[in-house]
Amino acid sequence: MGVIETILIVLEALCSIALIGVVLLQSGKEAGLSGALAGGSDSYLSKNKKGNLDQVLASSTKWIALAWVVLTLVLSLV
């Protein structure tokens, strides 16, 4: 196992832990069956009034997941 492969494995492990943490920090959405039956109170305006934290977490989830996929593909080629 080379040095580059070891570094990539450590980066992927850190990326995995970060992805799990970011997903767990996100607030729940009422998009399930109970939200559909009860008539969710989420209108367009109320969705945009949620804090910036949800937007930051959603954006960081996408970027960390993209980095994880790229690291996985690179590791499969090494």
N, C-alpha and C positions, 0 to 999 in steps of 0.2 A: 504494500500500500504506500503510495507516494505522498509527499507532503501536500501537493495540491488536492489530492483526493481527500485527505484528512481535513484540510481547511474547508472544503466543500461540504463534507459531512457535518462538521460543526456548525457551519452557516445554515444548513438545512434544518438541523435540530433546533437552533435558535429561532429560525423562521417558523417552525412548527409550534413552538411554545408561544411565540408572539401571536400567531394566528389564533390559537386556542384562547389566549387571554383576551384578545380584542373581540372575538365572537361572544365570549361570556360576559363582557362588559356592556354589550349592546342591550338596549331595552327591548322588551317583548312587543310583538305586533299583534293586534287583534284581527288577524287575517284568516283565522281558522273557521271551522264550521260554526262555533258558537258566536263568533263575531258576525258572521253572515246572517244567522237566524235572529240575533238580538238587534241587528241594525246598528252597525258601528257608528260612532259619532265623529268619525274622522272625515272632515270635509277638506277641501283643498287648502283653505286658509288655516285650519287647525293643524294640518300636517306641517305647514311651513313655520308655525310658531314654536315647534319643539326646539330645544336647545341646540346649539352648534355642536355639542358633544356627539349627538347621534350622527350628524353629518360627517364629522371628523372620523368617527369610528367606522362608518360605512365606507368612506374613502380609503382609510388605512387598511381595512379588510381586503379591498380589491387589490391594492398594491402589494400587500404582504402575500396574498394568494398567488399573484402573478410572479413574484420573486420565488416563491416556493416551487411553482411549476417549472420555471426556468432552471432553478438549481437541480430539480429532479431530472430534467432532460439532460443537463450537462453531466450529471453524475452517471447517467446511463451510457453516455458516450465515452466517459473516461475509463 
